[in-house]
Amino acid sequence: MTETERAFAPVPLAEAAKLSGLETLQKILSGEFPAAPIARTLNFAMSSAEEGRVEFRGVPTADHLNPMGAVHGGWTATILDSALGCVVMSMLKPGEGYTTAEFKVNIVRPLTAGMGEVVCEARILHRGRTLATAEGYLRDTNGKLLAHGTETCAIFPIENMMR
């Protein structure tokens, strides 16, 4: 499916509420559910999802530059936040929702508009009843570390988001 054919919107919560988080992510990957609108804006997408592990891929462009000519830290933070949140989602049971409660990012190398594709991998560290923690790594295609981060997400009934 090309980007022009791809739908971008929040997932239908009433349908997602009946599925596990991993099933919802798999429907996003297959195109049955839309991708998040932020993915189109920032030129990245989820590329794989399994329980406890998620991968995103993206290409920073000149549209993502800060005044100094490097890729804005917000781009880096957003791809990390997306992967970290989705890896928590991969652990959710039907009827559960989540949101980021705390997020920490360390950018160790600047990203540039011409660097090509980057890969962001996130893994679950802990999944409790109401909180989950995850870690993620952003690397270039040669495996060089660009940034890393951790996230804590709150877990709650998905119906709280459907008001």
VEXVEX-560861 format. One record per residue (C-alpha): residue number from 0; x, y, z; residue in three letters. Coordinates in Angstrom, 1 decimal. Layout:
<nukes>
<num = NUM&c1 = X&c2 = Y&c3 = Z&residuo = ala>
...
</nukes>
This chain:
<nukes>
<num = 0&c1 = 0.0&c2 = 0.0&c3 = 0.0&residuo = met>
<num = 1&c1 = 1.5&c2 = 3.4&c3 = -1.0&residuo = thr>
<num = 2&c1 = 1.3&c2 = 6.4&c3 = 1.2&residuo = glu>
<num = 3&c1 = -1.3&c2 = 8.0&c3 = -1.1&residuo = thr>
<num = 4&c1 = -3.5&c2 = 4.9&c3 = -0.6&residuo = glu>
<num = 5&c1 = -2.8&c2 = 4.8&c3 = 3.2&residuo = arg>
<num = 6&c1 = -5.5&c2 = 6.1&c3 = 5.5&residuo = ala>
<num = 7&c1 = -4.3&c2 = 8.3&c3 = 8.4&residuo = phe>
<num = 8&c1 = -6.7&c2 = 8.8&c3 = 11.4&residuo = ala>
<num = 9&c1 = -7.0&c2 = 7.6&c3 = 15.0&residuo = pro>
<num = 10&c1 = -8.0&c2 = 3.9&c3 = 15.2&residuo = val>
<num = 11&c1 = -11.7&c2 = 3.3&c3 = 15.7&residuo = pro>
<num = 12&c1 = -11.8&c2 = 2.9&c3 = 19.5&residuo = leu>
<num = 13&c1 = -15.1&c2 = 1.0&c3 = 19.6&residuo = ala>
<num = 14&c1 = -13.5&c2 = -1.7&c3 = 17.4&residuo = glu>
<num = 15&c1 = -10.1&c2 = -1.6&c3 = 19.1&residuo = ala>
<num = 16&c1 = -11.7&c2 = -2.0&c3 = 22.5&residuo = ala>
<num = 17&c1 = -12.7&c2 = -5.6&c3 = 21.5&residuo = lys>
<num = 18&c1 = -9.1&c2 = -6.5&c3 = 20.5&residuo = leu>
<num = 19&c1 = -5.8&c2 = -6.9&c3 = 22.3&residuo = ser>
<num = 20&c1 = -3.3&c2 = -4.1&c3 = 21.7&residuo = gly>
<num = 21&c1 = -1.2&c2 = -6.4&c3 = 19.6&residuo = leu>
<num = 22&c1 = -4.2&c2 = -7.3&c3 = 17.4&residuo = glu>
<num = 23&c1 = -4.9&c2 = -3.5&c3 = 16.9&residuo = thr>
<num = 24&c1 = -1.2&c2 = -2.9&c3 = 15.9&residuo = leu>
<num = 25&c1 = -1.4&c2 = -5.8&c3 = 13.4&residuo = gln>
<num = 26&c1 = -4.5&c2 = -4.2&c3 = 11.9&residuo = lys>
<num = 27&c1 = -2.6&c2 = -0.9&c3 = 11.6&residuo = ile>
<num = 28&c1 = 0.3&c2 = -2.7&c3 = 9.9&residuo = leu>
<num = 29&c1 = -2.0&c2 = -4.5&c3 = 7.4&residuo = ser>
<num = 30&c1 = -3.8&c2 = -1.2&c3 = 6.6&residuo = gly>
<num = 31&c1 = -7.1&c2 = -2.5&c3 = 8.0&residuo = glu>
<num = 32&c1 = -6.9&c2 = 0.2&c3 = 10.6&residuo = phe>
<num = 33&c1 = -5.5&c2 = 3.7&c3 = 9.7&residuo = pro>
<num = 34&c1 = -2.1&c2 = 4.9&c3 = 10.7&residuo = ala>
<num = 35&c1 = -1.7&c2 = 7.7&c3 = 13.1&residuo = ala>
<num = 36&c1 = -1.9&c2 = 11.2&c3 = 11.4&residuo = pro>
<num = 37&c1 = 1.4&c2 = 12.2&c3 = 13.0&residuo = ile>
<num = 38&c1 = 3.1&c2 = 9.4&c3 = 11.0&residuo = ala>
<num = 39&c1 = 2.3&c2 = 11.2&c3 = 7.7&residuo = arg>
<num = 40&c1 = 3.3&c2 = 14.6&c3 = 9.1&residuo = thr>
<num = 41&c1 = 6.7&c2 = 13.4&c3 = 10.3&residuo = leu>
<num = 42&c1 = 7.4&c2 = 10.8&c3 = 7.6&residuo = asn>
<num = 43&c1 = 7.7&c2 = 7.6&c3 = 9.8&residuo = phe>
<num = 44&c1 = 5.7&c2 = 4.4&c3 = 10.2&residuo = ala>
<num = 45&c1 = 5.5&c2 = 1.3&c3 = 12.3&residuo = met>
<num = 46&c1 = 7.3&c2 = -1.5&c3 = 10.4&residuo = ser>
<num = 47&c1 = 6.8&c2 = -4.5&c3 = 12.8&residuo = ser>
<num = 48&c1 = 5.0&c2 = -5.4&c3 = 16.0&residuo = ala>
<num = 49&c1 = 5.1&c2 = -8.4&c3 = 18.2&residuo = glu>
<num = 50&c1 = 4.3&c2 = -8.8&c3 = 21.9&residuo = glu>
<num = 51&c1 = 6.9&c2 = -6.8&c3 = 23.8&residuo = gly>
<num = 52&c1 = 8.8&c2 = -5.5&c3 = 20.7&residuo = arg>
<num = 53&c1 = 7.9&c2 = -2.8&c3 = 18.1&residuo = val>
<num = 54&c1 = 9.9&c2 = -1.2&c3 = 15.3&residuo = glu>
<num = 55&c1 = 9.4&c2 = 2.1&c3 = 13.5&residuo = phe>
<num = 56&c1 = 11.2&c2 = 3.4&c3 = 10.4&residuo = arg>
<num = 57&c1 = 11.4&c2 = 6.9&c3 = 9.2&residuo = gly>
<num = 58&c1 = 13.2&c2 = 9.4&c3 = 7.0&residuo = val>
<num = 59&c1 = 13.9&c2 = 12.8&c3 = 8.4&residuo = pro>
<num = 60&c1 = 13.7&c2 = 15.5&c3 = 5.7&residuo = thr>
<num = 61&c1 = 14.4&c2 = 19.2&c3 = 5.3&residuo = ala>
<num = 62&c1 = 10.8&c2 = 19.8&c3 = 6.5&residuo = asp>
<num = 63&c1 = 12.0&c2 = 18.6&c3 = 10.0&residuo = his>
<num = 64&c1 = 14.9&c2 = 20.9&c3 = 10.4&residuo = leu>
<num = 65&c1 = 15.5&c2 = 23.3&c3 = 13.3&residuo = asn>
<num = 66&c1 = 17.0&c2 = 26.8&c3 = 12.8&residuo = pro>
<num = 67&c1 = 20.5&c2 = 25.4&c3 = 13.0&residuo = met>
<num = 68&c1 = 19.9&c2 = 23.0&c3 = 10.1&residuo = gly>
<num = 69&c1 = 19.8&c2 = 19.7&c3 = 12.1&residuo = ala>
<num = 70&c1 = 16.7&c2 = 17.6&c3 = 12.4&residuo = val>
<num = 71&c1 = 14.6&c2 = 19.1&c3 = 15.3&residuo = his>
<num = 72&c1 = 14.8&c2 = 17.2&c3 = 18.5&residuo = gly>
<num = 73&c1 = 11.0&c2 = 16.9&c3 = 18.5&residuo = gly>
<num = 74&c1 = 11.2&c2 = 14.7&c3 = 15.5&residuo = trp>
<num = 75&c1 = 13.5&c2 = 12.3&c3 = 17.3&residuo = thr>
<num = 76&c1 = 11.4&c2 = 12.4&c3 = 20.4&residuo = ala>
<num = 77&c1 = 8.2&c2 = 11.8&c3 = 18.5&residuo = thr>
<num = 78&c1 = 9.4&c2 = 8.6&c3 = 16.7&residuo = ile>
<num = 79&c1 = 10.8&c2 = 7.3&c3 = 20.1&residuo = leu>
<num = 80&c1 = 7.5&c2 = 8.2&c3 = 21.9&residuo = asp>
<num = 81&c1 = 5.5&c2 = 6.5&c3 = 19.1&residuo = ser>
<num = 82&c1 = 7.5&c2 = 3.3&c3 = 19.3&residuo = ala>
<num = 83&c1 = 7.6&c2 = 3.3&c3 = 23.1&residuo = leu>
<num = 84&c1 = 3.9&c2 = 3.8&c3 = 23.4&residuo = gly>
<num = 85&c1 = 3.1&c2 = 1.2&c3 = 20.8&residuo = cys>
<num = 86&c1 = 5.3&c2 = -1.4&c3 = 22.5&residuo = val>
<num = 87&c1 = 3.2&c2 = -0.8&c3 = 25.6&residuo = val>
<num = 88&c1 = 0.1&c2 = -1.2&c3 = 23.5&residuo = met>
<num = 89&c1 = 1.4&c2 = -4.6&c3 = 22.3&residuo = ser>
<num = 90&c1 = 0.9&c2 = -5.8&c3 = 25.9&residuo = met>
<num = 91&c1 = -2.6&c2 = -4.6&c3 = 26.4&residuo = leu>
<num = 92&c1 = -5.6&c2 = -6.8&c3 = 26.8&residuo = lys>
<num = 93&c1 = -9.0&c2 = -6.2&c3 = 25.1&residuo = pro>
<num = 94&c1 = -10.7&c2 = -3.2&c3 = 26.8&residuo = gly>
<num = 95&c1 = -7.4&c2 = -1.5&c3 = 27.9&residuo = glu>
<num = 96&c1 = -6.1&c2 = 1.8&c3 = 26.8&residuo = gly>
<num = 97&c1 = -2.9&c2 = 3.7&c3 = 27.6&residuo = tyr>
<num = 98&c1 = -1.2&c2 = 7.1&c3 = 27.5&residuo = thr>
<num = 99&c1 = 2.3&c2 = 8.4&c3 = 28.1&residuo = thr>
<num = 100&c1 = 2.8&c2 = 9.4&c3 = 31.7&residuo = ala>
<num = 101&c1 = 6.5&c2 = 10.1&c3 = 31.6&residuo = glu>
<num = 102&c1 = 9.1&c2 = 10.2&c3 = 28.8&residuo = phe>
<num = 103&c1 = 12.9&c2 = 10.7&c3 = 28.7&residuo = lys>
<num = 104&c1 = 15.0&c2 = 11.0&c3 = 25.6&residuo = val>
<num = 105&c1 = 18.8&c2 = 11.3&c3 = 25.1&residuo = asn>
<num = 106&c1 = 19.9&c2 = 12.4&c3 = 21.7&residuo = ile>
<num = 107&c1 = 23.5&c2 = 11.3&c3 = 21.3&residuo = val>
<num = 108&c1 = 24.2&c2 = 12.3&c3 = 17.7&residuo = arg>
<num = 109&c1 = 22.5&c2 = 14.9&c3 = 15.4&residuo = pro>
<num = 110&c1 = 20.2&c2 = 13.8&c3 = 12.7&residuo = leu>
<num = 111&c1 = 20.4&c2 = 15.4&c3 = 9.3&residuo = thr>
<num = 112&c1 = 18.0&c2 = 15.7&c3 = 6.4&residuo = ala>
<num = 113&c1 = 20.1&c2 = 13.7&c3 = 4.0&residuo = gly>
<num = 114&c1 = 21.0&c2 = 10.8&c3 = 6.3&residuo = met>
<num = 115&c1 = 18.3&c2 = 8.5&c3 = 4.9&residuo = gly>
<num = 116&c1 = 16.2&c2 = 6.0&c3 = 6.9&residuo = glu>
<num = 117&c1 = 16.5&c2 = 5.5&c3 = 10.6&residuo = val>
<num = 118&c1 = 15.2&c2 = 2.6&c3 = 12.7&residuo = val>
<num = 119&c1 = 13.6&c2 = 2.9&c3 = 16.1&residuo = cys>
<num = 120&c1 = 13.2&c2 = -0.3&c3 = 18.2&residuo = glu>
<num = 121&c1 = 11.3&c2 = -0.4&c3 = 21.4&residuo = ala>
<num = 122&c1 = 11.1&c2 = -3.2&c3 = 24.0&residuo = arg>
<num = 123&c1 = 8.9&c2 = -3.6&c3 = 27.0&residuo = ile>
<num = 124&c1 = 10.7&c2 = -3.6&c3 = 30.4&residuo = leu>
<num = 125&c1 = 7.7&c2 = -4.0&c3 = 32.7&residuo = his>
<num = 126&c1 = 3.9&c2 = -4.4&c3 = 32.4&residuo = arg>
<num = 127&c1 = 2.0&c2 = -4.0&c3 = 35.6&residuo = gly>
<num = 128&c1 = -1.7&c2 = -3.5&c3 = 36.3&residuo = arg>
<num = 129&c1 = -1.7&c2 = 0.3&c3 = 35.9&residuo = thr>
<num = 130&c1 = 1.8&c2 = 1.2&c3 = 34.6&residuo = leu>
<num = 131&c1 = 4.2&c2 = -0.1&c3 = 32.0&residuo = ala>
<num = 132&c1 = 7.7&c2 = 0.9&c3 = 31.2&residuo = thr>
<num = 133&c1 = 9.7&c2 = 0.5&c3 = 28.0&residuo = ala>
<num = 134&c1 = 13.0&c2 = 1.4&c3 = 26.5&residuo = glu>
<num = 135&c1 = 13.9&c2 = 2.4&c3 = 22.9&residuo = gly>
<num = 136&c1 = 16.8&c2 = 3.0&c3 = 20.6&residuo = tyr>
<num = 137&c1 = 17.0&c2 = 5.1&c3 = 17.4&residuo = leu>
<num = 138&c1 = 19.8&c2 = 4.0&c3 = 15.0&residuo = arg>
<num = 139&c1 = 20.9&c2 = 4.8&c3 = 11.5&residuo = asp>
<num = 140&c1 = 21.0&c2 = 2.0&c3 = 8.9&residuo = thr>
<num = 141&c1 = 24.5&c2 = 1.1&c3 = 9.9&residuo = asn>
<num = 142&c1 = 23.4&c2 = 0.5&c3 = 13.5&residuo = gly>
<num = 143&c1 = 25.0&c2 = 3.6&c3 = 14.9&residuo = lys>
<num = 144&c1 = 23.1&c2 = 4.9&c3 = 18.0&residuo = leu>
<num = 145&c1 = 21.5&c2 = 8.3&c3 = 17.4&residuo = leu>
<num = 146&c1 = 19.2&c2 = 8.5&c3 = 20.5&residuo = ala>
<num = 147&c1 = 17.7&c2 = 6.4&c3 = 23.2&residuo = his>
<num = 148&c1 = 14.8&c2 = 6.8&c3 = 25.6&residuo = gly>
<num = 149&c1 = 12.5&c2 = 5.4&c3 = 28.3&residuo = thr>
<num = 150&c1 = 8.8&c2 = 5.8&c3 = 28.8&residuo = glu>
<num = 151&c1 = 6.2&c2 = 5.1&c3 = 31.5&residuo = thr>
<num = 152&c1 = 2.6&c2 = 4.7&c3 = 30.3&residuo = cys>
<num = 153&c1 = -0.5&c2 = 4.6&c3 = 32.4&residuo = ala>
<num = 154&c1 = -2.9&c2 = 1.8&c3 = 31.6&residuo = ile>
<num = 155&c1 = -6.7&c2 = 2.2&c3 = 32.1&residuo = phe>
<num = 156&c1 = -10.0&c2 = 1.1&c3 = 30.7&residuo = pro>
<num = 157&c1 = -10.2&c2 = 2.2&c3 = 27.0&residuo = ile>
<num = 158&c1 = -13.8&c2 = 3.5&c3 = 27.6&residuo = glu>
<num = 159&c1 = -12.1&c2 = 6.4&c3 = 29.5&residuo = asn>
<num = 160&c1 = -11.0&c2 = 7.6&c3 = 26.0&residuo = met>
<num = 161&c1 = -14.4&c2 = 7.1&c3 = 24.4&residuo = met>
<num = 162&c1 = -16.2&c2 = 10.0&c3 = 26.3&residuo = arg>
</nukes>
